[in-house]
């Protein structure tokens, strides 16, 4: 299946699984059969994504034999022709879904980011993508409207739309959260090293929750970490440390 995924299906797969197909294959090879069955039971959308039939290529391409000429270049944003209209539609979508509580993960993103899980984030990204609000489109519309290219990531755009939070590059947020955490107490050298690894993994994966600590596809487990060992290293406070870090990432920056 991996060799025949088109770009859209590959994107949906990575959003739902939280990893690339190659990493997922490695993950499956390490799992007992009963865990694989349970995983697919808990993640039924993944089977649907893998079993998709290739979509038709749309309307036929008509060939003309006269010389081509450039007319105009425009960017469409779903049903919107203007980037500001697209961003307004996104803000309205977020408000509607928040008020109706149709996407509980939205409430968590806006009010309790420390409690957001990778599973919730994957489901939220998939729903936003289905509605036409991908991170790429949002970033493109923002740049077209403001002439600013800001790698704020999807949570940043959500909080901007719903709470008016300023758009800040995500890496800047993570760096600021790391410095705040490092300055909060006299950590040991091994603790500081692992906090830096937590920040690096957050930059790469947008979110590190407690389940990520034991994920064999991520750095923590591969480098001899794992929840039990790291929890002992942090004097039984690993849960609080991870949640505090995730909360601090989305605090207002001075």
URZIPE-V863373 format. One line per field, one symbol per residue. phi: phi as a letter, one per 20 degrees, with the letter a starting at -180 (. if undefined). A space follows every 10 residues. Layout:
phi=???
This chain:
phi=.gfcefffff ffffffemaf gffffffffe efgfffffff ffcfffffff egefffenff eedddeffbf dadcdecmee edffffffff ffgffffffe lfcgffffge dcgfefdfff ffffffffff endeffffff ffffedmddc eemfffffff fedmgffcgg ffffffffff ffefaeffff ffffffffff ffffcmbddf fffdffedfg ffenenggff fffelmdfgf ffffffffgd ffef
